[in-house]
């Protein structure tokens, strides 16, 4: 019997945001069979993860209950010995104030293969993204990075003589840090900056001096944050990006935080479109795409297609329908040749693009990119025709089926996939809604609207509508807008072209 051989990658996630992953880290996260991840890993990374990947959260946060290090070590060993590709995703760099050594010792003891993948440390990136360099030819010829988790263990007399200090894990001990620096000779007018949530949508920078910073932050929650002490803090005034006219023209969605409610598997393209226009994007997946409860109806339809009397038309109204249909075709030992006598109608540019990735061109795309216009624009009479319609298992196109049937077609509906509502939302998104950070919430189907409302009601109860009072509601098309009107009471933005590009442009035009 061949022994399974897995491998553990200890990967630095940088600031947590997907934008600051290294290329190797990006590739490994996409390949992971098991992901063991920390609290500081941002939800923007989640769409990279395979739906078949086992996700294990082992975050450590301040005074909260944390996963014991021995348990984390055991998880890494267990999954590696099962032959899995395991990614241990850590905030920042694995070896900068992390516990990578303990994990590696456990892996060595168990004779597990491992590799360390460096990450961008918040000690370097967070200050720079706040407009503060840690070195300067005049103001700072050296700097020191430390953790103030145990401030009594540091040599403050020596540290106070250095030009620039970068301090991590320091939020709870800020008064102690200030006291020690002043006691050991640093001027009370020494500049200090506290960078909270560096590199994220809710980044906040508080600048002061050793004389007033404790007072300025007395009512602030400062975790997680990076503290910079030294004259380089004064450079922020000159280096922080300015929102001048030309920048606004190039980035029309600058200073807007936009919520994307698509499934995590489908959000990357939309996120990219919005970020290219300057928006901060938060993802709140309201759909989980998964196989249907049974493959039997689809398998029977595929078997029928491979006969002397195939279906006349194959109707594909979403990219998900395309992917699941053709993947099931292959699973049944068939290929696209069984569709040689079947014409294909698709709805939308994205659906057509995914179909072409399977080597097929659609025979018909309705001009309005919506399924409801498919019947009136159909290129031939459907009377007496047999149409195969692989669709979502619940909440699909009832109007489309009804109209085609009334026109004389025999429509064979088969579940090809299911879209379920997640159980929870990301805590960062919940906080952004509660604190009025989100400018616009976007919806690309009626089901995203319904599940969005369900999720909000789940944590806010009867007052859930208050969370979207100041949020603009953006819809991809008329059917989605109708659901927004019914459940949210309004639609502020509707795409003229019912595509992601069209919705992005509609948001820009409105702003």
N, C-alpha and C positions, 0 to 999 in steps of 0.2 A: 504493500500500500504506500503510495506517494505521500510524503508528509507535506502539509500545506505550509507555505512560507509567505508571511506578510511582511510589511515594512511600515515603520512609524516615521512620519515627517514632523519635526518640531518647527512650526512655521510662524514667523513674525507677521502679524496682520497690520503693522504700522499703526496709524491713528484709528484704525477700525473701518474707516470709509473705504469702499471698493476702489476709489480713485487713487489711493496710496498703497495698494498692494504692489509688490514686485511682480514681474511677469511670471516668474517661476511659482510664486505663491498663488497667483491667479489660476494657473494651469492645474496645480495640485488640488486646489479647492474644488474645481470642476470635476476632477477625477476621483475624489475621495469616496470611499465606500463607508467609512466611519469618520465623522467630524466631531472632535472633542474640543469645545470652544469656551472662551472666557467671556466675562461680563462686558468688556470693552470692545467686543467685536460688533460692528455696526450692522443694522438690518439691511443695508444696501448690498451686503455680501450674500445674503440668503438666496437671491435669484440665481447665483452661480451654481448652487449646490444641486446635485442630481436628486430628483424626487425619490430615487431608490436608496439614497445615502441615509444612514442612521445618524441622527444628530443628537449629541449628548452634551448638555449644558453643565459646566462645572465652574461657574463664575465665582470669584471671590470679591466681595464688596464690603469694605469698611467693617462696621460692627455687625453686619448682617450675617445670618447663618451661612457658612461656606462649606463647599465640598472638601472633606479632609484630603490632604495631599496623598496620603497612602491609598485612598480610594481611587484617585486619579491615576496614580501609578499602576494600580491593579487593572483599571479599565484599558489602559494602553497595552499592557502585556496580554490581556485576555483577547482583545480583538486582533492583535498582531499574530498571536498563536492560532487564530482561526483562519489565517491566510488573507486577512483584509489589508487594503491600502488605507492606513489610518493617518489622518491629518490632525495634529494637535495644534490648534490655532490660538496663538497668544497675542495679546495686545502689544504693540511696539515691536521690540526685538526680543527673541527668546531668552537672551542672556543679560539683558539690562534690567536688573532688579526683578527678574523672574525666578521661577523654581525649576528651570530646565535641568539643572545638575541632578536634582533628586530623581527626576523622571528618567534621565539617561542612565543613572546608576541602576534603577529598577529594570530597565530594558537590557542592560549589559548582563545583569545577574540572571535574567531569564533567557539569555542568548537570542534576543530579538534584534533584527536589523533596524537601524535608524539613520536619519540624516537631519542635520540642522539647516534651516533656510532662514537667513538673516531678514530682518524687517526694519523699516524706518522708525527710529525711536521718536516718541513724542518730545523727548528732551531737545531734539534738534528741529523737528518739523513744526511743533505747535508755536514756538516763538516766531519762527520765520513767517508762518501763515498769519500771524498777528502783526507783522511788520517790524519784528524785532530780531535783528541778527545777533548771534551770540558772540561774534568776534567783530572787531573793527580795527583798522590800522592805527587809529588814534585812541579810541575809547576802551578797547578791550583786546589785548594781545594774548589773553588766555581765558579759559573758563573751566569751571568744575561742575560736574553733575553728581547729585547725591539724592538719596531718599531721606526725608525727615520723619519717616515712620517711627524711628526711635531717636529723637533729637539729642538725647543725653549721651548717645554713643559717638557723636561727631566732635571733631576738634575745631571748635568755633574760633579759637584764637588764630589758627592758621587760615581757615576759610575766610575770615573777615578781611584778610589782606589781599585776597584775589579780586580782580577787577569785575568779573562776572560770575554769578552763581545761578545755576539752573537746578531747581529743587522739585522733586516728584513726591507724590504721596504726602503732601504737606498741609492739606486743607485744614485738618483739625488742629494742627500745631502752629498755625500762623502767629499767634501772640508769642509763643515761645521762640520762634525763629527771629522775630523782630527784636525781642528782648536780648537774645544772645548776640545778635549783630551789633546792636547799639552798645551793649555792655563791653564788647571787644573792639570798640573804636570806630565803627562805621557811623558816618554823619546821619543825623535824623532826616536830612534832606536827600539822602540817597534814593534814587528812583527805584520803584518796584512795580512789577506788572503781574497780575494773576490772570492766566488764560484758562478759562473753563470750557470744556468740550472742544478742544482745539481741532480745527479742520472739519467740524461738523456743522449741520444746518443751524444749530443753536449755540454756536461759538459766542462767547462773551469775554471781553477784555476789560479788566478794571485796573486803572493806572493810578498810582499814588506815590507816596514816599514812606520811608520807615516811620515817619512821624504821624501819618494819618491813615495808613492802609487798614489797620485793624478797625478803626472807626468806620471807614468807608464800606467795609465788608461785614459789619456786625450783624446785618439782617440777611446776608446772602448765604445760600448753600453753595459751597465752593468745590465740591467733589463731582467728577474728577477734574483736577486742574494741574497746570504747570506754573511754577513761580519763577520769575526772572528778577534778579537783583543786580543793579549796576547801571552805569550811565548809558549803556546801549538802549535802554528802555526809551530814552529821549528821541531816538531815531525813528520811533514809530510814526511820529508826526509827518516825517518825510517819505517813509517807505510804504505806509499803508495805502492800498489802491484807492484812488479817488474816483468818485462817481461823476466824472465830467460828461459833457454832452456827447463826445464821440464814443465814450464807453457805453453810454445808455443806448446810443443808436446801434452799436454792435451787439449789445446784450439787452434787448427790450424787456426781458423778464427779470432783470437784476432786482434784488431786494424782495422778490416774491418767493414764498415757500409753497410748493404745489404738491398736493396729495394725489398719488396714483393708486387706484384701487383694483387694477388688473391682477390676475394671478401672478405669482412670483415667476412662473415659467415664461410669462409673456411680457413682463414689464420692462425688459432691458431696452428695447427699441424706443419705447415712449419716453423712458427716462432720459435716454441719450438725446432725443429731439429737444426736450425741455431744457436740459443742462446746457446744450449748445447755445441756447438763447439766454443763458445767464441765470436760470432759475435754480433754487435749491429744491431738491426733490426728496420727498418722503414716500415710502411705499407702505401701504396698508392692504395687503392682498385680501380681497373679499371672496376669492374663489380658489379652491384647490382642485386642480385638474387631475383626474385619476381614471382608471378603467371602469367600465360599467359593471353592474352587479353580476351580469352574466354575458359571456361572449356568444351564447348559442344562436340568437337571432341573426347576428352579423355573420357568423360562420355559415349558417344556412344560406344567407343571401349571397355570400362569396361562392359557395358551392353551386348555387343556381346560375351565377354569372358564367361559370365555366361549363355551359351546356350549349346545345344547338339553338336555344332561344334565350339569349342574354337580355338584360334590361336595355331599354331604349336610351335612357338617360341616367346619369349619376349626378345627384345634386349635392354639392358641397358648399355649405354656407359659413364655414369658419376654418381657420388654419388648424384648429384642433381636430376637426372632422377629417381633414386631409391626412394628418399625421397618424391618427389612430387607425383610420381605414387601411392605409397602405402598409402600416406595420403589421396589422392583423392579416393582411393579404399574404405577406411573407411568412408569417407564423403558420399559415395554413399550407405552406409549400407552393404557393402560387406566385405569379408576378403580373406586371401590368399588361401582358399579352392577352389576358382574359377579357380586357376591356376594349379590344380591337374594334368591336362592332357597337360599342356603347359610347354615346356622346357625353361630354362632361360640362355641366354648368356650375360656375362658382360665383360667389358673392364677395366682391371686394378685391382690391389690388393685392393685399397681403395673402389672401387665400390663393389667388392665382400664382403668386410668387412661390409659395410653399409647394403648390402642385408642380410647378416647373422644376423644382428641386428633385422631383421624382421622375423627371424626363418626359412630362406630359404637358401639353398646352390646352387650356380650356377652349371648348367650342363656343361658349357663350358666357359673357359677363354682363349683368344688367347695368344700365348707364348710371343709376343712382347709388350703386354700391350697397343697396339694402335688399334683403330677401323679399320684402313685400312688393318690390317693383319687378320681381322676377317673372310673375305670371303675365302681367300686361305687356311686357316686352319680350316674351318668349319667342324665339325665332321660328317656331312652327306650332301647328296645332298639337295639343297634348291629348286630344281625344283618342282613346283606345291605346295610348302608350303606357308602358310600364316604367315607372320611375323609382330608382333606389335612393333612399334618403337616409344616410348615416348621420345621426344627430346626437345632441346631448340627451342623456337619459331622462332628465326631468327639466321642465321649464323651457321647452323648445319652441319651434315655429308652428303653432297651431293654426294661425291664420293662413300661412302659406299652404299647408296641407289641405285645409278646407277649400281654398280657392282652386287648387289644382284638381282636387277631386270633383268639384262642381263643374270644372271644364272638361270632365270626362276621362281624366287620367287615373290609373291605378298606382297609388303611391304606397310603396313598401317602406315603412319607417322601421329603422333598427337602431338601438342604442350603440353608439361607438365609443362614448366616453361619458364621464359624469363630472359635473362641477359642483362641489360641495362647499359649504360655508366653514371657514376655520373656526376653531373654538375660542381663540383669543386674538388680541391685537398686540402689536409691539408696544412696550411701555413708553418708548420714545415718542411714538405717534400719539398715544393717549395723553402724554404730557403736553405735546404740541397743541392738541385740540383744546385741552383744559386751559392753556395759557394764551390762547388766541394767536399762535404763531403762524398757523396755516392761512394763506390768502385764498387759495382756490382748491376745490376738490373736484377731481375729474372722474367721469363715469363713461365706460365704453360699452355697456349693455344694461338691460333692465335688471339682470340678476346681480350685477355689481351694486346697483342702487339698493335693492332689497336686502342684500347681505350686509351692506354698510350700515343701514338703519338697524338691522338686527344686532350687529356687533356693538354699536353705540348704546343701544338700549340695554345690552347685557351688562355694561359697566356703569352706566349713568342713570338707569331706570327711567322713570317718566320724564325726567328733565333732559333727555338726550338731545332734543332739538336745540336746546340752548347752546350746545357745543358748536353748531354750524350757523349761528345767527349772523356772524360777521364774515362768513366764508362764502365766496362766490361759487355757484354750482355750474359746472361745465359739462355738457353732454355731447356725445359723438353724433347723435342723430335723433329724428322725431320720435321713434319708439322709446328710446332711452329717456328722452325729454318728458314724454308722457308719464313714465314711471316716476321721474323726479318731481313732476307737478303733483302727482298723487301722494307720494310719501314725504317729500320735503317741502312741498307747497310753492315751489318756484324753480325756474331755470334762468340763470343769468347769462350763460354763454352756450350757443349751439353751433356746431360745425356746419359750414355750408357744404363742404365735401366730407362725406361720412367716413373719413380715414383718420389715422393718428396724425398724419401731416395736416389734415384739414382742421382737426381739433386744436393742434398746436397753433396754427395760424389764427384761428378764431380767438384764442386766448390772447395772443399778441395784439390783435386788432382791438380787443376790448380794453386792454390795459393801456 
